[in-house]
Amino acid sequence: MKVVLVDYGVKKGIVDELVARDAEVIVLPAHASAEQIKSHEPSGILLSNGPGDPSILTHAHRTIRELDGCPIFGICLGHQLLAHAFGGSTYKLKFGHRGSNHPVLDKQTGRVAITTQNHGFAVDTESLPDDFEVTHTNLNDGTVEGMRHRDRGILGTVPSRGESRAARLEIHVRQVHEADGGMQMKKVLVIGSGPIVIGQSAEFDYSGAQACRALREEGMEIVLVNSNPATIQTDSEMADRIYIEPLTADVLESIIEKEKPDGLLATVGGQTGLNLAMQLHKNGVLERHGVSFMGTDADAIETAESRERFNALMRELGIPILPGEVVKDFESAKAFAERIGYPVIARPSFTLGGTGGGTAKDEGQLKDILELGFGLSATGEVLVEKSGIGWGEFEYEVIRDADGNSAIICNMENFDPMGIHTGESIVAAPVQTLSDRDNQMLRDAAIRIVDAIGVKGSCNVQFALNQETGEYTVIEVNPRLSRSSALASKATGYPIARVATKIALGMKLHEIKNAITGTSAAFEPALDYVVVKMPRWPFDKF
């Protein structure tokens, strides 16, 4: 493929993208004539981005009109020059489109891409001739972001990646408030996290309160169950009915029988809420009473929480994991540890904050850890794996809607290396020591993992990285709102619990409005400051 690129101020990244796709690229100056361009017999012509007012580049308008018989693609300024060449016009934007997080709707597919932009003019929709149609619009201000000729191979688009590796977010059209089974939601049961314990504190009250507010905004009737009255979410204005009762499967079933909710929101109550919801699902309670599992469903939760299923999925995706084996008895664990070599780490399934797990340097320590781990694991299984102690630990907070579209809300770096649980570690947001290449590697892996699991809402993905060798592994995934979610939400100002709850109702990211700015929630926060979390142990509460 041979491409003639007319250079009005092209970014090197655009040339690199073409070359990476095996294109032969011939770059000609902005003043090149139509004859000069066509003399190279190109497969296509690219009109590049560039600065300035497109209306005054009349020589370019004439040249473009004379380029018949060859596909033409215009980017940014090139897109605006196409409009002028065929009888349209442009106007100056009041502030321009600068930087990242510009959501652009593809009108033909219903998808949305989050783009980076840097331009000050826009095509006037009304000025376009009848043989042109608008294909893309900016969701923030409705301006033209893309157009095409109805009969000829002529395309124009504003968004350009240029030198950056901007994130892309694709979203499909979906009916608001429609659950997977097609049932309209009216009443929702929310499970709280229970008492404040080590590893599960006020962060989940924060998430649960946000969720209740989000449900109320959408007109839902809210039934809240929590055993802890000393919370914000149990205030009378948070829910229509509040049950301060023991958080057990039997109690929840009796409440479901009485209240008859349409859906269950299980991902805002920490590990307690998640485990109870899974117990209700496995016992057939939800199916018997016609209650939908809202947001991330039971199968996705099982995949993320079961060490065996999760590791099998990672191997299928080709994402590195530490050498490990899921065991259900000490002899199997001992045999694996002797084969792989100490130290090893033991990680029970379906537990909170590393409870029941630990690092074993010898057989005696392994036996002590497993005695506790087997008892605490909801499935009686423990993952024993080679320890990555000393590696750097990094977290990515991902939001994903029900149509399979993801965005990274925040990345975080643990000051303490592997071996200190992230909940007890000093954590900085955004990451401080990753190269752009490593950051992109981990963010791409996080999105692939969350897509494969099928998360619908918020998810925290944790990685270990050897920064000397570049080797990385995925540690685990939390398919729910976590302590890290609360930190990410406060660090970025992005209301993760609110957005995740509305996704659980079936809304699309770009339909959810930012309560502060009024713009779409389909964006990725960019921090120009650093937030640091310091662990604190209030011994007066335990």
C-alpha positions, 0 to 999 in steps of 0.5 A: 500500500502506497500513501501520499501524506500531504504535510500541513504539520503532521505528527510523527506518530501518524507516520509511525502508525502508517509504517507499522501497518506496512504502508509505503509513505511518501511525504509531500509539502503542503504546497504540493500540486494535485499533479505532483500528488497523483504522479506517485500513483498512491493507493490513498491520500492522507491530508494531515493535521496542522495549525491555523485557520482552514478557511484561508488555505485556498490553495489547498482547497483547489488542490483537494478538488482536483484529486479525483479518482483516489481515496482521501482521508483528512485528519483534523486540519485535513478534515476541515480542508475537505469541508472547504474544498467541497463547498462547506465552511468552518468556524472558530471554537470559543475554547477549542478542543484541547488534551484528552477525554473528548468522547466521540460518537460514531453515529453508524455503529453507536460506539464512542471513542475517548480521544485526544484532540488539539484544534480550534476550529470545527466544520459547520454542519449546515454548510456541508453539501448534500453528498456529505454526511456527518459520521461522528459527533462530539458528545460534549458540544455536538460539533462535527468530528467526522464526515464522509462523501456518500459516493466517493472514498472521501473521509474526514475525522478530527481525533488524532492520536498523534504522539500519544497512546490515548485510551479508546473507549467503545460503547454500544447502544443499550436500553437504560434500566434494562437488566440482562433478563429484560426485566424493568428494575423498580426495587433493588436490594443493597447488601452492606458490608457489616461491622468495621473490622481490620481490612474492611472499614468506612470505605465500604460505607462510602461506596454503599452510600454513593450507590444508594444515592445513584439508585435514588437518582434513577427512581429506584425503590431501595431496600438496604440490609446492614448489621452496622447502624453506625454508618451513613448508608443506614441513615433514614434518607438513604433508603426506603427501607432499612434492615439492621439485621445480621448479615447471614444468608437466612436473614437475607432470604427472609427479607427477599421473601418479604420485600420481593426486590427485582434486583440484588446489588452485591458489589458495594458491600465489600467481600461480605456482600459479595460472599453472601450474594454468591451464597444466595445464588448457589442456594437457588434463593435468587432464582426461586424469588426471581431476583436478578444479579445486578452488575457483575454476575455470579459467573464473572465473580466466580471466575475472578474469585476462584484461584483455579478458574482465574489462573486458567483464564490467565493462561488462556489469555497469555497473561503472565501469572506466578507459577502456582497450584490450587490445592485442597490439602496440605500434602499437595501444597507441600509437594508443590512447594518442594518442587518450585522452591521456597518462599511460596505465598498461600492465597485462599479464595473468597477472602478479604484483604489477604485474610488466611494467606501469607508467605511461607519460607519453610514447610512449618510456616506453610502448614500453619498458614494453610490450617487457617487458609483452608478454614476461611476459604469459601471454596476450601481451596488455596492457591500456593504460588511462587513468591514475588516478594520484593517486586513492585506492586501496581493497581489499575482501577477499571470501570466497564459497562455491560456492553464490554467497554472499559476505561482506566479511572486511576492507576496506583503504585504501592510504596511498599513492595510485594509482601506488604498487602496493598491495604496496609501499604503506602500508596501513591496515585498516579503511578510514579516510577513506571515508564510509559511503555510499562504503564501501557503494558499493564493498562492493556493487560488490565482491560483484557482481563476485565473484558474476559471476566465480564465485569459490569461495573468497577474492578480493581486489577493488581500487578507485580512488576520486576522493574529490573527485568520488565517481567510482570504478573497479575496478582489478583482481581477484585470484581467489586468496589474495594478499598482501592476503589475508594482511594481512586475515587477520592484521588481523581474525583471520579464517582466510581461507586455512583457510575458502577451502580448506574452501569448495574442498572443497564446504563451506558458510560456516555449516558451517565452524567458527571454530577459536577461538570454535566459532561459524560462519564465516558472519560479517563481522569488525568491527574496533575497532582499526586495523592498519597494514602498512608495506613493508619491503625486506630486501635481504639476501634478493634 
